[in-house]
Amino acid sequence: MNIVVFGAGGRAGRQAVAEAHRRGHQVTAVVRDPARHSDLTGARVVAGDVMDAASVEQVAAGHDAAVSAAADLSVAPHEFFTESSRALATGLAGAGVHRLVVVGLSSVTPGASGALLMDEPGYPNEYRSFGLGHAAGLDELRKCDLDWAYVAPAGDFDHEGTRTGRYRIAEHGDPASRITYADLAIALIDEAETPRHHRAAVSVREA
């Protein structure tokens, strides 16, 4: 397949590029400044703006699926995630790319009670504005016609762990759960290759 990865310079994006390359796919890695990412291997590195539909359409043309791991902490979360979701929806449709897999956030997925994880008692809310931005971006995806999957860690990332090569679908979000970026990338590329979840959010955890 030809897979385009937006936000390829970040931790999740880099692992998505590496996983797609490991499987033999042709990968286009989209970053804001290619000169800062000369260490990205196994991909064609190009400049692109995930908040601009015309830019998305240009870099996505000719691809079979897209992965978005994009985030920009210099932009207010609500603005970034709503605008990027709209730009992806419009730009990918214009490029004829209908499958989109997005790196999600556990706090906007249901917890054990059925409420959003960030609304459950005791959930730490120092990053609530970031969660609300993700939730707004997810709402924008629900309005579009793409075949998308929003893949979130069930809890947080294991920043020190190594790739196990396995993951499993979680029944609900769990603040205690951890998964490595490399294992999340397996789930992302699985969904790009052989979609199992359509227009849906899904939580994943270590197997």
C-alpha positions as a Markdown table, in Angstrom:
| # | Residue | x | y | z |
|---|---|---|---|---|
| 1 | Met | 0.0 | 0.0 | 0.0 |
| 2 | Asn | 0.9 | 3.7 | -0.2 |
| 3 | Ile | 0.3 | 5.2 | 3.2 |
| 4 | Val | 0.6 | 8.9 | 4.1 |
| 5 | Val | 1.4 | 9.7 | 7.8 |
| 6 | Phe | 0.6 | 13.2 | 9.0 |
| 7 | Gly | 2.5 | 14.3 | 12.1 |
| 8 | Ala | 5.3 | 11.9 | 11.3 |
| 9 | Gly | 7.9 | 13.8 | 13.3 |
| 10 | Gly | 6.2 | 13.0 | 16.7 |
| 11 | Arg | 6.6 | 9.9 | 18.8 |
| 12 | Ala | 3.4 | 8.2 | 17.6 |
| 13 | Gly | 4.0 | 9.3 | 14.0 |
| 14 | Arg | 7.5 | 8.1 | 13.9 |
| 15 | Gln | 6.5 | 4.7 | 15.1 |
| 16 | Ala | 3.6 | 4.6 | 12.5 |
| 17 | Val | 6.1 | 5.3 | 9.7 |
| 18 | Ala | 8.5 | 2.6 | 11.0 |
| 19 | Glu | 5.7 | 0.0 | 11.3 |
| 20 | Ala | 4.4 | 0.7 | 7.8 |
| 21 | His | 7.9 | 0.5 | 6.4 |
| 22 | Arg | 8.6 | -2.7 | 8.3 |
| 23 | Arg | 5.6 | -4.3 | 6.5 |
| 24 | Gly | 6.8 | -3.2 | 3.1 |
| 25 | His | 4.5 | -0.3 | 2.4 |
| 26 | Gln | 5.5 | 2.9 | 0.6 |
| 27 | Val | 5.3 | 5.6 | 3.1 |
| 28 | Thr | 5.0 | 9.4 | 2.8 |
| 29 | Ala | 5.9 | 11.2 | 6.1 |
| 30 | Val | 4.3 | 14.6 | 6.4 |
| 31 | Val | 6.0 | 17.2 | 8.7 |
| 32 | Arg | 6.1 | 20.9 | 8.9 |
| 33 | Asp | 9.8 | 21.2 | 8.3 |
| 34 | Pro | 11.5 | 18.3 | 6.5 |
| 35 | Ala | 15.0 | 19.7 | 7.3 |
| 36 | Arg | 14.4 | 19.0 | 11.0 |
| 37 | His | 13.6 | 15.4 | 10.3 |
| 38 | Ser | 16.5 | 14.1 | 8.3 |
| 39 | Asp | 16.6 | 11.1 | 10.6 |
| 40 | Leu | 13.2 | 9.8 | 9.4 |
| 41 | Thr | 14.1 | 6.7 | 7.5 |
| 42 | Gly | 12.0 | 4.3 | 5.4 |
| 43 | Ala | 9.8 | 7.1 | 4.0 |
| 44 | Arg | 9.6 | 10.0 | 1.6 |
| 45 | Val | 9.6 | 13.1 | 3.8 |
| 46 | Val | 7.6 | 16.0 | 2.6 |
| 47 | Ala | 6.3 | 19.3 | 4.0 |
| 48 | Gly | 2.6 | 19.7 | 4.6 |
| 49 | Asp | 0.1 | 21.5 | 6.8 |
| 50 | Val | -2.6 | 19.3 | 8.4 |
| 51 | Met | -4.7 | 22.4 | 9.1 |
| 52 | Asp | -4.9 | 23.3 | 5.4 |
| 53 | Ala | -7.2 | 21.2 | 3.2 |
| 54 | Ala | -5.3 | 22.1 | -0.1 |
| 55 | Ser | -2.0 | 21.0 | 1.5 |
| 56 | Val | -3.6 | 17.7 | 2.7 |
| 57 | Glu | -5.0 | 17.0 | -0.7 |
| 58 | Gln | -1.6 | 17.7 | -2.4 |
| 59 | Val | 0.5 | 15.4 | -0.2 |
| 60 | Ala | -2.2 | 12.6 | 0.0 |
| 61 | Ala | -2.8 | 12.3 | -3.7 |
| 62 | Gly | -2.0 | 8.7 | -4.9 |
| 63 | His | -2.2 | 7.1 | -1.5 |
| 64 | Asp | -4.4 | 4.3 | -0.3 |
| 65 | Ala | -4.8 | 5.3 | 3.3 |
| 66 | Ala | -3.8 | 8.0 | 5.7 |
| 67 | Val | -2.7 | 8.0 | 9.4 |
| 68 | Ser | -2.8 | 11.2 | 11.4 |
| 69 | Ala | -0.7 | 11.5 | 14.5 |
| 70 | Ala | -0.6 | 15.3 | 14.2 |
| 71 | Ala | -0.6 | 17.7 | 17.2 |
| 72 | Asp | 0.6 | 21.3 | 17.5 |
| 73 | Leu | 1.0 | 22.5 | 21.0 |
| 74 | Ser | 1.6 | 26.1 | 19.8 |
| 75 | Val | -2.1 | 26.2 | 18.7 |
| 76 | Ala | -5.1 | 26.1 | 21.1 |
| 77 | Pro | -6.2 | 22.5 | 21.3 |
| 78 | His | -9.8 | 23.2 | 20.2 |
| 79 | Glu | -8.7 | 25.2 | 17.2 |
| 80 | Phe | -6.0 | 22.7 | 16.2 |
| 81 | Phe | -8.1 | 19.5 | 16.4 |
| 82 | Thr | -11.3 | 20.9 | 14.8 |
| 83 | Glu | -9.4 | 22.6 | 12.0 |
| 84 | Ser | -7.2 | 19.6 | 11.3 |
| 85 | Ser | -10.1 | 17.2 | 11.3 |
| 86 | Arg | -11.9 | 19.4 | 8.8 |
| 87 | Ala | -8.8 | 19.8 | 6.6 |
| 88 | Leu | -8.2 | 16.0 | 6.6 |
| 89 | Ala | -11.8 | 15.3 | 5.8 |
| 90 | Thr | -11.9 | 17.8 | 2.9 |
| 91 | Gly | -8.3 | 17.2 | 1.6 |
| 92 | Leu | -8.4 | 13.4 | 1.8 |
| 93 | Ala | -11.7 | 13.3 | 0.0 |
| 94 | Gly | -10.3 | 15.6 | -2.7 |
| 95 | Ala | -7.3 | 13.3 | -3.1 |
| 96 | Gly | -9.5 | 10.2 | -3.3 |
| 97 | Val | -8.2 | 8.7 | 0.0 |
| 98 | His | -11.1 | 7.3 | 1.9 |
| 99 | Arg | -9.5 | 5.5 | 4.8 |
| 100 | Leu | -8.2 | 7.6 | 7.8 |
| 101 | Val | -6.8 | 6.3 | 11.0 |
| 102 | Val | -6.3 | 8.9 | 13.8 |
| 103 | Val | -4.2 | 8.7 | 16.9 |
| 104 | Gly | -6.7 | 9.3 | 19.7 |
| 105 | Leu | -6.7 | 10.3 | 23.4 |
| 106 | Ser | -8.0 | 8.0 | 26.1 |
| 107 | Ser | -9.7 | 10.8 | 28.1 |
| 108 | Val | -12.3 | 11.2 | 25.4 |
| 109 | Thr | -13.2 | 7.5 | 25.2 |
| 110 | Pro | -15.7 | 5.9 | 27.6 |
| 111 | Gly | -14.5 | 4.6 | 30.9 |
| 112 | Ala | -15.8 | 1.8 | 33.0 |
| 113 | Ser | -18.9 | 3.8 | 34.0 |
| 114 | Gly | -19.8 | 4.6 | 30.3 |
| 115 | Ala | -19.0 | 8.3 | 30.8 |
| 116 | Leu | -16.0 | 9.8 | 29.1 |
| 117 | Leu | -12.9 | 8.8 | 31.0 |
| 118 | Met | -12.1 | 12.5 | 31.7 |
| 119 | Asp | -15.6 | 12.9 | 33.3 |
| 120 | Glu | -15.2 | 10.0 | 35.7 |
| 121 | Pro | -14.5 | 10.8 | 39.4 |
| 122 | Gly | -10.9 | 11.2 | 40.3 |
| 123 | Tyr | -9.6 | 11.5 | 36.8 |
| 124 | Pro | -6.8 | 14.1 | 36.7 |
| 125 | Asn | -7.9 | 17.1 | 34.7 |
| 126 | Glu | -4.8 | 19.3 | 34.4 |
| 127 | Tyr | -4.9 | 18.6 | 30.7 |
| 128 | Arg | -8.6 | 18.8 | 30.3 |
| 129 | Ser | -8.4 | 21.6 | 27.6 |
| 130 | Phe | -6.3 | 19.2 | 25.5 |
| 131 | Gly | -8.9 | 16.5 | 26.0 |
| 132 | Leu | -11.8 | 18.8 | 25.0 |
| 133 | Gly | -9.9 | 19.8 | 21.9 |
| 134 | His | -9.5 | 16.1 | 21.0 |
| 135 | Ala | -13.2 | 15.6 | 21.6 |
| 136 | Ala | -14.1 | 18.5 | 19.3 |
| 137 | Gly | -11.9 | 17.0 | 16.6 |
| 138 | Leu | -13.6 | 13.6 | 17.0 |
| 139 | Asp | -17.0 | 15.3 | 16.6 |
| 140 | Glu | -15.8 | 16.8 | 13.3 |
| 141 | Leu | -14.8 | 13.3 | 12.1 |
| 142 | Arg | -18.3 | 12.1 | 12.9 |
| 143 | Lys | -19.7 | 14.7 | 10.5 |
| 144 | Cys | -17.5 | 13.7 | 7.5 |
| 145 | Asp | -17.9 | 11.0 | 4.9 |
| 146 | Leu | -14.5 | 9.3 | 5.3 |
| 147 | Asp | -14.1 | 5.8 | 6.6 |
| 148 | Trp | -12.2 | 6.7 | 9.7 |
| 149 | Ala | -11.0 | 4.9 | 12.9 |
| 150 | Tyr | -10.0 | 6.8 | 16.0 |
| 151 | Val | -7.5 | 4.6 | 17.8 |
| 152 | Ala | -6.6 | 5.7 | 21.4 |
| 153 | Pro | -4.5 | 4.1 | 24.1 |
| 154 | Ala | -6.8 | 2.7 | 26.8 |
| 155 | Gly | -4.8 | 4.8 | 29.3 |
| 156 | Asp | -1.4 | 6.4 | 28.7 |
| 157 | Phe | 1.8 | 5.6 | 26.9 |
| 158 | Asp | 4.6 | 3.4 | 28.3 |
| 159 | His | 7.4 | 5.8 | 27.4 |
| 160 | Glu | 10.2 | 3.4 | 28.5 |
| 161 | Gly | 8.9 | 0.1 | 27.2 |
| 162 | Thr | 9.9 | -1.7 | 24.0 |
| 163 | Arg | 7.9 | -3.1 | 21.2 |
| 164 | Thr | 6.1 | -6.4 | 22.1 |
| 165 | Gly | 4.5 | -6.9 | 18.7 |
| 166 | Arg | 1.1 | -7.4 | 20.4 |
| 167 | Tyr | -1.9 | -5.4 | 21.6 |
| 168 | Arg | -5.6 | -6.1 | 22.3 |
| 169 | Ile | -8.8 | -4.1 | 22.1 |
| 170 | Ala | -9.9 | -2.7 | 25.4 |
| 171 | Glu | -13.4 | -2.9 | 26.7 |
| 172 | His | -13.2 | 0.7 | 28.0 |
| 173 | Gly | -10.7 | 3.3 | 28.9 |
| 174 | Asp | -8.5 | 2.6 | 32.0 |
| 175 | Pro | -6.2 | 5.3 | 33.5 |
| 176 | Ala | -3.9 | 2.5 | 34.8 |
| 177 | Ser | -3.4 | 1.0 | 31.3 |
| 178 | Arg | -0.2 | 1.5 | 29.4 |
| 179 | Ile | 1.0 | 0.8 | 25.8 |
| 180 | Thr | 4.1 | 1.6 | 24.0 |
| 181 | Tyr | 4.1 | 3.9 | 20.9 |
| 182 | Ala | 5.5 | 1.0 | 18.9 |
| 183 | Asp | 2.6 | -1.3 | 19.8 |
| 184 | Leu | 0.0 | 1.4 | 19.2 |
| 185 | Ala | 1.6 | 1.8 | 15.8 |
| 186 | Ile | 0.8 | -1.9 | 15.1 |
| 187 | Ala | -2.9 | -1.2 | 15.7 |
| 188 | Leu | -2.8 | 1.9 | 13.5 |
| 189 | Ile | -1.3 | 0.1 | 10.6 |
| 190 | Asp | -3.6 | -2.9 | 11.1 |
| 191 | Glu | -6.5 | -0.5 | 10.7 |
| 192 | Ala | -5.0 | 1.1 | 7.6 |
| 193 | Glu | -4.3 | -2.3 | 6.0 |
| 194 | Thr | -7.4 | -4.3 | 7.0 |
| 195 | Pro | -10.0 | -2.0 | 8.5 |
| 196 | Arg | -12.0 | -3.5 | 11.4 |
| 197 | His | -13.5 | -0.4 | 12.9 |
| 198 | His | -15.5 | 1.9 | 10.7 |
| 199 | Arg | -16.4 | 5.5 | 11.7 |
| 200 | Ala | -15.7 | 4.5 | 15.3 |
| 201 | Ala | -13.4 | 5.1 | 18.3 |
| 202 | Val | -11.5 | 2.2 | 19.8 |
| 203 | Ser | -9.2 | 1.8 | 22.8 |
| 204 | Val | -6.2 | -0.5 | 22.7 |
| 205 | Arg | -3.9 | -1.8 | 25.4 |
| 206 | Glu | -1.0 | -4.2 | 25.8 |
| 207 | Ala | -1.8 | -7.8 | 25.2 |
